Amino acid sequence: MKKVIIIGAAGRDFHNFNTFFRENNDYKVVAFTAAQIPDIDGRKYPAELSGPLYPEGIPIYDQKDLEKLIVEKEAEVCVFSYSDVPYSVVMGLSAKVNAAGASFMLLGPNDTMIKSTKPVISVCATRTGCGKSQTSRKVIELLMKQGLKVVAIRHPMPYGDLVKQKVQRFATVEDLAFHECTIEEMEEYEPHVVRGNVIYAGVDYEAILRAAENDPDGCDVILWDGGNNDFSFYKPDLLITVADPHRVNHELNYYPGEVNLRMADVIVINKMDSAAPEDINQLRANIEMANPNAAVVDGASPIRVDDSNIIKGKRVLVIEDGPTLTHGEMKLGAGIVAARKFGAAEIVDPRPYAIGKLAETFQIYPNIGTLLPAMGYGEEQVKDLQATIDAVPCDSVIIGTPIDLNRIVNISKPNTRVHYDLQEIGNPTLNDSLNEFVKVHRLVNVSV
C-alpha cells in the first residue's frame, strides 16, 4: 500500500478521499494537510466517515508542515486537492513534494465524479466570485417555471463537527442556525432557502446525493452549485461555467478553473456591465481558443440597494463576501460598485481599525484593499468582525454580502444591502440550453 498525504482545504480533499481512497487497498492515507481556511488543521477526519481501513480516523495538519510530514510518515504520494490557485503555486508545491522524494498527483473527473439517478446540471466557474450563485438561482427559476422540482447541492464547507455534517439539508432559514453554519456557509445556503428551494451540503457527497434524489419534497433535477473554481463532484448532463472579464486570462492560469472552461457546454460571461470592452474581447478570444464548441451567454450583474440615501454623500464602509476577496483576489465587488454608482463621498479604509482575526486576514491577503471581508469561519472571527465594524469611523455601511449580515452581527451604524442577480444580454440564453436539457431528459411537467 502506497502511503498518501492529501493536500486540501476541507472540501475537495475529503471528497477525493471518499471516492478514490476510502476503500482502495492500493493506498494508505496517512494524513491530510489544510490550507486557505483558518483553524481547520489540528483535528481528524473521523473514523465514522473514514471506513473500515481507518478505524482511528486520519489526522489533519497545517500545510506548512508538508515537507516534514512527507519524511516523518514516509509518504510516497501527495495528492493536491483544493481549488482557486494559480498554476505557479500548484507546480511550486509539486516541486516541494518532489524534492522531499514523493510523487505529486492530481485526481480528475473520471476518478471522482459520482453518477446520479437524476439529470444533473452543474454550475461551476473559472474563479471564486464570478457569479455562480446568481447563475444557479437563475437556472432554478427557469426550471421551476416549467413545473420542475430542483434540489441544489452545494460544494462542501465542513468547518465544524464532520460527523454531524455528513449530510445536511437546508429548507428554512432556521435550518442554518440548527446546523450552526458559519457566515461563509450562510452566504451560500440562505439565498436558496429564502426563495423556497431545498439545498444540501455536508461531507459525504454520495450519501448527500442519494438523500437529495429522494428528497421528501420531490426531485426532478439535481443542481450542483460549485465552490471556488472547483469542478463538479457529480457527472453533469449540462455543465455551465461562469467566467469573469474583471480577471481576464485567469481562466487559463488558475487551477482547476481551466478544466471547467474546457469542459463547459455553456459559458456565461458575467459582469459585462462593469467590465472594460477590451477585457471582454480578450475573454471571448480565450474561450474561442479553449472551447470553441461551447454556447456563450452574455450576462450582467446589475445591482440595486435598499436605500441609496444611506450611500449618497456619505463616508462609507464596504463589506464584501470573504472568500471572494481573499483567495478569490477580487478588489471590485457589488458594494464598491454601489458606492460609486450612488455617490459615496469616500470609501473608508478599514485596515487601520481591523481587530484580531480580521487583522490577520489583511496580513495574509495584503492586496484586499479598502474593503472589509465578512470573515466568519468561527465565533472568534464573528466577534472580531463586529468589533472592526464598530471601530471604523464612517457614516454608514454598505453590505455587499449575499446574506443579511444584520442577522449575524449588530451593525449600529446606518446600513443598506446590495442585491444582484444575473441578467442575460441578447442571444443565446440559458433558457435555450435548459429547454434542450428538459427535452432530452423528457422532464416536461413531470411534477405537475
C-alpha positions in Angstrom: 0.0 0.0 0.0 1.5 3.3 -1.0 1.4 5.9 1.7 -0.5 9.1 0.8 -0.9 12.6 2.0 -3.9 14.5 0.7 -3.2 18.3 0.4 -6.5 20.1 0.9 -8.8 22.8 2.4 -11.7 20.9 4.0 -13.7 20.2 0.8 -12.3 18.6 -2.3 -9.7 16.7 -0.2 -12.4 14.9 1.8 -14.3 14.1 -1.5 -11.2 12.7 -3.1 -10.6 10.5 -0.1 -14.2 9.3 0.0 -14.5 8.5 -3.8 -10.9 7.3 -4.6 -9.1 6.2 -1.4 -11.5 5.2 1.3 -11.9 1.6 0.1 -8.8 1.4 -2.1 -6.4 -1.2 -0.8 -3.6 0.1 -3.1 -3.2 3.2 -0.9 -2.9 4.2 2.7 -3.8 7.8 3.5 -1.6 8.8 6.4 -2.6 12.5 6.7 -4.5 15.4 5.3 -2.9 18.9 5.2 -5.1 22.1 5.4 -4.7 25.5 3.8 -6.8 28.6 2.7 -9.3 28.3 5.5 -8.3 29.4 9.1 -8.3 27.0 12.0 -9.2 23.8 10.1 -6.0 21.9 10.9 -5.3 20.1 14.2 -8.3 17.9 14.0 -9.1 14.5 12.5 -11.1 13.2 9.6 -13.2 11.0 11.8 -13.3 7.2 11.9 -17.1 7.3 11.4 -16.5 8.7 7.9 -13.2 7.0 7.1 -14.4 3.5 6.7 -13.0 0.1 8.0 -9.5 0.7 6.7 -9.1 3.7 9.0 -10.5 2.7 12.4 -8.7 5.6 14.2 -9.5 8.3 11.6 -6.9 10.4 9.8 -5.1 13.4 11.3 -5.2 16.8 9.7 -2.1 19.1 9.8 -1.2 22.6 8.6 0.1 22.6 5.0 3.2 24.5 6.2 4.4 21.2 7.7 4.0 19.2 4.4 7.7 18.6 3.7 8.4 17.4 7.2 5.3 15.2 7.1 6.5 13.5 3.9 9.7 12.5 5.7 8.1 11.6 9.0 5.3 9.5 7.6 7.3 8.1 4.7 4.7 9.3 2.2 5.2 8.2 -1.4 2.4 10.2 -3.0 0.9 13.7 -2.3 -2.5 14.4 -3.9 -3.3 18.1 -4.5 -7.0 18.6 -3.6 -8.1 22.2 -3.4 -9.0 24.9 -5.8 -8.6 28.5 -7.0 -4.8 28.7 -7.1 -2.5 29.9 -9.9 -0.6 27.3 -11.8 2.7 28.6 -10.4 1.5 27.8 -6.8 0.4 24.3 -7.9 3.7 23.5 -9.5 5.7 25.2 -6.8 4.0 22.8 -4.3 4.8 20.0 -6.7 8.5 20.9 -6.6 8.5 20.8 -2.8 6.8 17.4 -2.8 9.2 16.0 -5.4 12.2 17.5 -3.6 11.1 15.6 -0.5 11.0 12.4 -2.5 7.3 11.9 -3.1 5.2 11.8 -6.3 2.6 14.6 -7.0 -0.9 13.6 -8.1 -4.0 15.4 -9.4 -7.2 13.3 -9.5 -9.5 14.0 -12.4 -13.3 13.8 -13.1 -13.4 10.1 -14.0 -12.0 9.1 -10.6 -14.1 11.5 -8.5 -17.4 12.3 -10.2 -20.4 10.4 -8.9 -23.3 9.5 -11.3 -26.8 10.5 -10.2 -30.0 8.7 -11.0 -31.5 12.2 -11.7 -30.5 14.6 -14.5 -27.7 16.9 -13.2 -26.9 20.5 -14.1 -23.5 21.7 -12.7 -22.7 25.4 -12.3 -19.0 26.0 -12.0 -16.6 28.9 -12.6 -13.1 30.0 -13.6 -12.5 31.8 -10.3 -14.1 32.4 -7.0 -16.6 35.3 -7.2 -17.5 35.0 -10.9 -21.2 34.8 -10.1 -22.0 31.1 -9.7 -24.7 31.7 -7.1 -26.8 34.1 -9.1 -26.4 31.9 -12.2 -27.6 28.9 -10.1 -30.6 30.9 -8.9 -31.4 31.9 -12.5 -31.2 28.2 -13.6 -33.5 27.1 -10.8 -36.0 29.9 -11.5 -36.2 28.9 -15.2 -36.7 25.2 -14.4 -39.3 26.0 -11.8 -41.3 27.9 -14.4 -41.5 24.6 -16.3 -43.0 22.9 -13.2 -39.8 21.1 -12.2 -38.6 20.4 -8.7 -34.9 21.3 -8.4 -32.8 20.3 -5.5 -29.5 22.1 -5.1 -26.3 20.6 -3.7 -23.6 23.0 -2.6 -19.8 22.3 -2.7 -18.6 21.4 0.8 -17.7 23.9 3.6 -17.3 21.5 6.5 -15.6 23.6 9.1 -17.4 22.2 12.2 -18.2 18.7 13.5 -17.6 16.5 10.5 -19.7 13.6 11.7 -22.7 15.9 12.3 -22.1 17.5 8.9 -22.1 14.2 7.0 -25.4 15.1 5.3 -27.1 18.4 5.8 -30.5 19.6 4.4 -31.5 23.3 4.4 -35.1 24.2 3.7 -35.6 27.2 6.0 -33.5 30.0 7.5 -34.0 28.2 10.9 -32.0 25.2 9.5 -29.0 27.5 9.2 -29.0 28.0 12.9 -29.7 24.4 13.6 -26.6 23.3 11.7 -24.5 26.0 13.3 -23.5 27.5 10.0 -20.6 29.9 9.6 -21.1 33.2 7.8 -19.4 31.7 4.7 -21.9 28.8 4.7 -24.9 31.1 5.2 -23.8 33.2 2.3 -24.2 30.2 0.0 -27.3 28.5 1.5 -29.5 31.4 2.6 -30.2 32.8 -1.0 -31.6 29.4 -1.9 -33.8 28.8 1.1 -35.3 32.3 1.1 -36.5 31.6 -2.4 -38.1 28.3 -1.3 -35.5 25.9 -2.6 -34.0 23.0 -0.7 -30.3 22.8 -0.7 -28.0 20.0 0.6 -24.4 20.1 1.7 -22.0 18.3 4.1 -19.1 15.9 3.8 -20.1 12.6 2.2 -21.3 13.6 -1.2 -22.5 10.2 -2.3 -24.7 10.0 0.8 -25.8 13.6 0.1 -26.7 12.9 -3.5 -28.8 9.8 -2.6 -30.7 11.9 0.0 -31.3 14.7 -2.4 -32.5 12.3 -5.1 -35.1 11.1 -2.6 -35.9 14.5 -1.0 -39.3 14.4 0.8 -40.4 17.4 -1.3 -39.6 15.7 -4.5 -36.7 16.0 -7.0 -36.7 16.1 -10.8 -33.3 17.7 -11.3 -30.1 18.0 -9.3 -28.3 21.3 -9.5 -24.6 21.3 -8.4 -23.8 24.8 -7.0 -20.0 24.7 -7.2 -17.5 26.3 -4.8 -14.4 28.4 -5.7 -13.4 27.3 -9.3 -13.6 23.5 -8.5 -15.0 21.1 -11.0 -18.2 19.2 -10.2 -18.4 16.3 -7.7 -21.2 14.9 -9.9 -21.2 13.8 -13.5 -23.1 16.6 -15.2 -25.6 16.3 -18.1 -25.2 20.0 -18.6 -22.2 22.0 -17.4 -22.4 25.7 -17.1 -19.2 27.6 -16.4 -19.2 31.3 -15.3 -16.2 33.5 -16.4 -15.2 36.9 -15.2 -13.9 39.6 -17.5 -12.6 41.6 -14.5 -10.0 38.8 -14.1 -9.4 38.1 -17.8 -6.7 35.4 -18.5 -7.2 33.9 -15.1 -9.4 31.3 -16.8 -6.2 30.0 -18.4 -3.9 30.4 -15.5 -5.8 29.1 -12.4 -6.4 25.5 -11.3 -8.9 24.0 -11.9 -10.8 26.8 -13.5 -9.4 26.0 -16.9 -10.8 22.5 -16.5 -14.3 24.0 -16.2 -13.7 26.3 -19.1 -12.7 23.4 -21.4 -15.4 21.0 -20.2 -18.3 23.5 -20.4 -21.4 23.1 -22.5 -22.4 26.7 -21.8 -20.1 29.6 -20.7 -21.6 32.7 -19.1 -19.5 35.9 -19.4 -20.8 37.7 -16.4 -20.4 41.3 -15.2 -20.2 42.8 -18.7 -22.0 45.9 -17.4 -18.9 46.9 -15.3 -16.0 45.3 -17.3 -13.8 47.0 -19.9 -14.6 46.2 -23.5 -11.0 45.1 -24.2 -11.1 42.6 -21.4 -14.5 41.2 -22.6 -13.0 40.8 -26.1 -9.9 39.1 -24.7 -12.1 36.7 -22.7 -14.1 35.9 -25.8 -10.8 35.1 -27.6 -9.7 32.8 -24.8 -13.0 31.0 -24.8 -12.8 30.5 -28.6 -9.3 29.1 -28.3 -10.0 26.7 -25.3 -13.6 25.6 -26.0 -15.0 26.8 -29.4 -18.0 24.4 -29.2 -19.5 26.0 -26.1 -22.5 28.2 -26.2 -21.5 31.6 -24.9 -24.1 33.6 -22.9 -23.5 37.3 -22.3 -24.5 38.4 -18.8 -24.5 41.3 -16.4 -24.9 41.7 -12.7 -26.9 44.9 -12.2 -27.2 46.0 -8.6 -29.9 47.5 -6.6 -29.8 48.8 -3.0 -32.4 49.0 -0.3 -31.8 52.7 0.4 -29.4 54.8 -1.7 -29.7 57.8 0.6 -27.5 55.9 3.1 -24.8 56.0 0.5 -25.1 59.4 -1.3 -22.6 61.9 0.1 -21.6 59.6 3.0 -18.3 58.2 4.2 -19.0 54.5 3.8 -17.5 51.2 5.0 -18.0 48.5 2.3 -18.3 44.9 3.4 -18.0 42.1 0.8 -18.1 38.3 0.7 -14.9 37.0 2.4 -13.6 34.2 0.1 -14.2 36.4 -3.0 -11.8 39.0 -1.5 -9.2 36.5 0.0 -8.3 33.6 -2.3 -10.6 35.0 -5.0 -8.4 38.1 -5.2 -11.3 40.4 -6.2 -11.0 44.1 -5.5 -14.3 45.2 -7.1 -17.4 43.7 -5.6 -21.1 44.7 -5.6 -20.5 47.0 -2.6 -17.8 49.1 -4.3 -20.0 49.3 -7.5 -22.9 50.5 -5.3 -20.7 53.1 -3.6 -19.6 54.5 -6.9 -23.0 54.4 -8.5 -24.9 56.1 -5.7 -22.3 58.8 -5.0 -20.5 57.9 -1.8 -18.2 60.8 -0.7 -15.5 58.4 0.5 -14.8 54.7 0.9 -13.2 54.4 4.3 -10.2 52.1 4.6 -10.9 49.5 7.4 -7.4 48.2 7.6 -6.1 50.6 10.4 -9.1 49.5 12.5 -9.0 45.8 11.9 -9.1 43.7 15.1 -7.9 40.2 15.9 -8.6 37.6 13.2 -9.6 40.4 10.8 -6.1 42.0 11.2 -4.6 38.6 10.5 -6.7 38.2 7.3 -5.3 41.6 6.0 -1.8 40.4 6.8 -2.3 37.1 4.9 -4.0 38.8 2.0 -2.4 42.3 1.8 -4.0 43.1 -1.6 -7.6 43.1 -0.4 -7.6 46.9 -0.4 -10.2 49.3 1.1 -12.8 46.6 1.7 -13.8 44.6 4.7 -14.2 40.8 4.1 -17.1 39.3 6.0 -15.0 36.6 7.6 -16.9 34.4 9.9 -15.4 30.9 9.9 -15.8 30.7 13.7 -17.1 32.5 16.7 -13.9 34.5 17.3 -13.9 35.8 13.8 -17.5 36.9 14.0 -16.7 38.8 17.2 -13.7 40.4 15.5 -15.8 41.4 12.6 -18.3 43.0 14.9 -15.6 44.9 16.7 -13.9 46.1 13.5 -17.2 47.4 12.1 -17.8 49.3 15.3 -14.2 50.8 15.2 -14.3 52.1 11.6 -15.1 55.9 11.6 -17.7 56.0 8.9 -21.2 57.5 8.4 -22.8 54.3 7.0 -22.2 50.7 6.0 -22.8 49.1 2.6 -23.4 45.3 2.9 -22.3 43.6 -0.3 -22.6 40.1 1.1 -25.2 37.6 -0.2 -26.9 37.4 3.2 -28.4 40.0 5.6 -25.3 40.5 7.8 -27.5 42.2 10.4 -28.8 38.8 11.4 -25.3 37.8 12.4 -23.7 41.0 13.8 -25.2 44.1 15.3 -24.4 46.9 12.8 -25.3 50.0 14.8 -24.4 52.5 12.0 -26.9 53.2 9.3 -26.6 50.5 6.6 -28.1 49.2 3.4 -27.8 45.9 1.5 -26.8 45.5 -2.1 -28.7 42.9 -4.2 -27.7 41.5 -7.6 -29.0 38.9 -10.0 -27.9 37.5 -13.3 -29.2 39.5 -16.3 -28.8 37.9 -19.7 -27.9 40.1 -22.7 -29.1 39.1 -26.2 -28.8 35.5 -27.5 -28.1 32.7 -26.9 -29.7 32.5 -23.5 -29.6 30.0 -20.6 -33.1 29.1 -21.4 -32.1 27.8 -24.8 -29.8 25.2 -23.3 -32.3 24.4 -20.5 -35.1 23.8 -22.9 -32.9 21.3 -24.8 -31.9 19.7 -21.5 -35.6 19.3 -20.5 -36.4 17.9 -23.9 -33.5 15.4 -23.9 -34.4 14.1 -20.4 -38.2 14.2 -21.0 -38.8 16.3 -17.9 -41.7 18.5 -19.1 -44.4 18.7 -16.5 -43.2 15.5 -14.6 -44.0 17.1 -11.3 -47.3 18.8 -12.1 
